[in-house]
Amino acid sequence: MLVITVELEGDNCWPDLAEKLDTPDLIRGTGIAIAVLSRGMESGRPSLTFRIDLPDGRVVLVETSLRLFMTAVKAIRARYGDGEGVVH
């Protein structure tokens, strides 16, 4: 099962990336797309598929339930509101 980790204070939250900057171990995607699968879960509930296009043409797909994604959104929204005019 996919786990979503939400870093509400994201600045420097992944210190391991500092040593990977400018190395082949860090690949920055060139685009992201989200597809909703109306009955993607075994339960029949909706799921989401995130597509990340890599510069070399490979594609990463990550799937999660809509319910889990919305829980992450609720946590972010509780901290930052809708993002309009928020400066921290």
C-alpha positions, 0 to 999 in steps of 0.5 A, spaced: 500 500 500 502 506 498 504 511 503 503 519 503 508 523 507 506 530 508 511 535 510 508 541 512 514 545 513 518 542 507 524 547 507 530 542 508 525 536 509 529 531 505 537 533 507 539 527 503 538 530 497 543 535 498 548 530 497 545 528 490 544 535 487 548 535 480 548 528 480 545 522 476 541 520 483 537 526 483 532 526 477 528 532 476 521 531 472 519 535 466 512 534 467 506 531 472 499 529 470 494 526 474 488 521 472 482 520 476 480 512 475 473 513 477 473 505 480 480 504 481 480 501 488 478 494 489 472 497 493 470 501 487 472 508 490 476 512 486 483 512 485 488 517 482 494 516 478 500 521 478 504 521 472 511 524 472 515 524 465 523 524 466 528 528 462 530 521 459 523 519 456 522 514 462 515 515 466 514 514 473 507 512 475 504 513 482 497 511 485 493 512 491 486 513 493 482 519 492 481 518 500 488 518 502 490 524 497 484 528 500 486 527 507 493 530 505 490 536 502 486 537 508 492 537 512 495 542 508 489 546 507 489 546 515 496 549 515 496 554 509 489 555 507 487 555 500 494 558 499 492 565 496 496 571 499 499 566 504 506 568 506 510 564 511 
